Amino acid sequence: MSDRFLISGGLVVDPDSKLEGVRDVLVEKGRIAEVKAGLSKRADLKGVHSLDASGLSADDLVLCLISGGASS
């Protein structure tokens, strides 16, 4: 698996920063590197393994990641 992974269009909830909204999440080396809308459109992230999380629940997302449902 790649060192970089992008989850796009998922609902992100962070009570500490009072964030609740649809964002993209970039994971690098097993850690969240960046949370921001529009990451999936960045040229330097083209070709990175990705998962479209729009419309998925947290349970769906965990099952998809476990089963290797991501695409590159």
Disulfide bonds with the S-S distance in Angstrom:
none
